[in-house]
Amino acid sequence: MTSQIKRIVVIGAGIMGASLAYHLARKGANVTVVDAEDIASGVTSRSFAWINTSPSESDPIAQLRGAAIEAYHQLETELPGLTVRWAGALSYSEMSSVASTGESSAPVADRLSRSQILDLEPNLRHPPESASYAPAEGALDPVAATHAFIAGAEAHGAKVLTRTPALGLAFQRAKVSGVETERGIIDADIVVVAAGTGIKKLTDRLEVSLPIEASPALLIRYKTQPNLVRTLISSPAMEVRQTADGVLLAAEDYLDDAVENQPKAIALRTAKAIQNELHGVTSIEPEWVGVGLRPMPADGIPIIGYLPKVAGVYVCAVHPGITLAALVGRLASEEIINGEISSALGPCRPDRFFPR
Ligand SMILES: Cc1cc2nc3c(=O)[nH]c(=O)nc-3n(C[C@H](O)[C@H](O)[C@H](O)COP(=O)(O)OP(=O)(O)OC[C@H]3O[C@@H](n4cnc5c(N)ncnc54)[C@H](O)[C@@H]3O)c2cc1C
């Protein structure tokens, strides 16, 4: 640990900025968090929030996914408000009914037969012949989790300024010296940019432009009967889970802006699909539906680390951000405060976009 206390401004109070702020403050940094709006007001509030650690084939972030669950378990012992519902996740594709192996064979997942699937999810009307089940996976309330991180950061002395957009960064001799806001410049030795889809605008201004798309997806909340779904189900027909208070959550792809694909129309279509997939759905009413804009790097791999060309600016643009928030917060804080370079973050470095 370095002896000098670092002044760090974290831009963004979504789950990523909040986790970073907590881990940095816990390590003794003097942390200020600024958010243009409120805590968890960005895409975090519209997340399905599955801690999905099953890597796809040759996944460059397999090592990060592999350590993501343990990072949350560790935090559950440290942060009183952070709770994860570890109910497991059942996944199958169209191939599952004809093939018994070969699809999504993540080491964290077991392969279940139809009767085992029905033991887990007795309300499934069309259980496949086989499915993959990741018993260790879970999901959380992303807004509550973000508040828990922020409360933890504040308990370690962090200051949180909401409704405070970062307008730009200030520099002295090519090194960052602060964050410009309407309240003036907040001095900083290091600035952590965790502003979700807002990262692009801030880095464009530094002429270190990062290819981050705002990638839309839909979250739908339904009022329906409790206990329809026990685990999290991801299938071709639906991606659903039920919260402890009975709300059924569904995630859907955003298609386009055609009338038939407006969020409300998709919510109604998805309700029919859910009724077709599950026994016992006597009523299902969309309570809320919204589009969230995910910060999606052009190559699909998170962007985590110091920017090239400008000193002292650390960026965190992460998808899947809920899955990785706990772990990335810890690893990034170890890099920033202790200078411990994480090999797991190796594939995520921003300089891959700036070949020399
Ligand atoms: C429908 C849907 C389902 C999803 N499902 C999953 C899932 O199952 N599992 C998973 O891991 N991920 C999932 N995601 C993705 C996940 O939600 C995101 O990766 C994650 O929430 C990103 O968090 P963030 O903190 O980086 O961004 P945000 O939550 O957007 O936070 C960024 C914050 O920065 C602030 N900001 C922006 N610009 C500025 C500025 N100039 N100054 C100050 N503040 C600024 C914003 O106000 C915002 O509060 C899903 C997303 C959607 C939409």
The ligand as an ORCA input file, in Angstrom:
! r2SCAN-3c Opt
* xyz 0 1
  C     -32.683     -5.462    -20.125
  C     -31.281     -5.593    -19.596
  C     -30.886     -6.786    -19.025
  C     -29.598     -6.930    -18.543
  N     -29.274     -8.103    -17.944
  C     -28.050     -8.274    -17.419
  C     -27.745     -9.484    -16.730
  O     -28.603    -10.361    -16.603
  N     -26.512     -9.618    -16.195
  C     -25.543     -8.639    -16.331
  O     -24.437     -8.827    -15.823
  N     -25.820     -7.483    -16.979
  C     -27.043     -7.277    -17.523
  N     -27.348     -6.113    -18.161
  C     -26.285     -5.107    -18.331
  C     -26.047     -4.327    -17.030
  O     -27.251     -3.792    -16.570
  C     -25.008     -3.238    -17.278
  O     -23.810     -3.839    -17.787
  C     -24.633     -2.482    -15.996
  O     -25.786     -2.068    -15.299
  C     -23.770     -1.282    -16.345
  O     -23.579     -0.522    -15.186
  P     -22.783      0.840    -15.229
  O     -22.608      1.282    -13.826
  O     -21.551      0.665    -16.066
  O     -23.713      1.852    -16.070
  P     -24.954      2.743    -15.577
  O     -25.852      2.017    -14.678
  O     -25.563      3.312    -16.822
  O     -24.274      3.894    -14.722
  C     -23.617      4.979    -15.319
  C     -23.927      6.227    -14.520
  O     -23.107      7.282    -15.014
  C     -23.844      8.484    -14.983
  N     -23.234      9.399    -15.945
  C     -23.207      9.329    -17.302
  N     -22.525     10.371    -17.817
  C     -22.116     11.116    -16.748
  C     -21.370     12.331    -16.622
  N     -20.892     12.994    -17.696
  N     -21.156     12.813    -15.387
  C     -21.617     12.167    -14.293
  N     -22.334     11.024    -14.357
  C     -22.563     10.504    -15.570
  C     -25.272      8.064    -15.339
  O     -26.199      9.012    -14.822
  C     -25.380      6.709    -14.662
  O     -25.939      6.790    -13.364
  C     -28.644     -5.886    -18.654
  C     -29.053     -4.673    -19.198
  C     -30.362     -4.534    -19.684
  C     -30.788     -3.215    -20.266
*
